[in-house]
Amino acid sequence: MADGGAEVEVLVRGGHPDFLDLPWTVALTQWDHERLVPMAHGVSRHVVRFVRYDNRVYAIKETDAALAAREHRTLRTLLDVGLPVVESVGFVRDRGLGEVGALITRYLDYSLPYWYVLGREAVAAKAVLIDAAVVLLVRLHLAGVFWGDCSLSNVLFRRDGGAMMTYLVDAETAEKRPSINDRLRAHDLEIAHENVVGGLLDLQAAERVPTDADPVAIADELRDRYEELWEELTRTDRFDSGERWRIDGRLRRINELGFDVEELAIRSADGGNVLDITPALVEEGHHARALQRSTGLRVQENQARRLLADIENFRARLEQDEGNPVPAAVGAARWLDEVYEPIIGAVPDELAGRLEPPELFHEMLDHRHAMAERAGREITNPEALADYLTTVLPDRPEEKRLLE
């Protein structure tokens, strides 16, 4: 019940507000409410507004009531199988406005729309954004998801160890299947190509990206990189039966790309003289899972890769300083207690929202390396952190919740 007795039906998952204090019986374009916050977001064909409840922000998308319910279920399904999507917390299926409903999702902290990244970091961001979008599309296809509307406007980006990780925002046309065939993959890729060209042309018209960027060339690069990554992750290799060691080499290459192989399809051919090897189940997050097992930290893939390298350097130094072997589990626990947590805990509250903690740690390591090169000597973490917090972080914008 809301709005002076008007019937409103909101279905919300536990642990979230009931949202009944919002003016649901009024179109979103007409809302004037104390909970509204002007968050930055991508271009959408739907009206999207953002509301704050205590320390949480939620996005509300106005759409057909039946479509809102379907998209909520799709997003929950994709989240449950470990894909990077925004968290749908509920939907409104009766607002007293006929067939008009709404989808409610949790705002993704530290997420950035593509126009912000392109506008702030210009040419350097193009390849980063393309790689991130390619990985997302490949992950969806590996999981049997046909997206049907891949575009830069329908994703959000989070910084990931100097790269980006992409999260799906709009699943209105997405469909989860046991698997998808090459025809559907090609169709999805063609949609992505067209949408990327159109989105970049719109940004150029709005003077948000440089006019010398070639939208068609960028979209072509996305298609080419997709094909390369898909080929590496799914192709069948043929080995002589005595060359089984080459299987390990293939698995290591896939791991280096940030993916794990959970199953291999192995077929004996030519009377048992050769083996056909095809990765059957491939999932991104190789380094992220390794870091979580050793430290409990849940971070993104490239951040995990960087943190794991720092843990190994720390452990090697411990062995050198103490003259005894240091087990990997002990080294990771001491790194967390003596290195990572003190650095993150030293960031002043007024700067804490500039970067996500693991990304801040990554940048601090880069800053330490640059300082050491300039000084011609080793720089300690406390030295680097003090300089970073004084000369670098204050100049970064607040990105935890990016205002429009």
Buried (B, 14 or more C-beta within 10 A) or exposed (E): EBBEEBEBBBBBEEEBBEBEBBBBBBEBEEBEEEBBBEBBBBBBEBBBBBBBEEEBBBBBBBBBBEBBBBBBBBBBBBBEEEBBBBBBBBBBBBBBBEEBBBBBBBBBBBBBBBBBBBBEEEEEBBEBBBBBBBBBBBBBBBBBBBBBBBBBBBBBBBBBBEBBBBBBBBBBBBBBEEEBEEEBBEBBBEBBBEBBBBBBBBBBEEEBBEEEBEBEEBBBBBBEBBBEBBEBBBEEEEBEEEEEEBBEEBBEEBBEBBBBBEEBEEEEEEEEEBBBBEBEEBBBBBBBBBBBEBBEBEBBBBBBBBBBEBBBBBBEEBEEEEEEEBEEEEBBBBBBEEBBBEBBEEBEEEBBBBBBBBBBBBBBBBBBEBBBEEEEEEBEBEBBBEBBBEEBBEEEEEBBBBEE
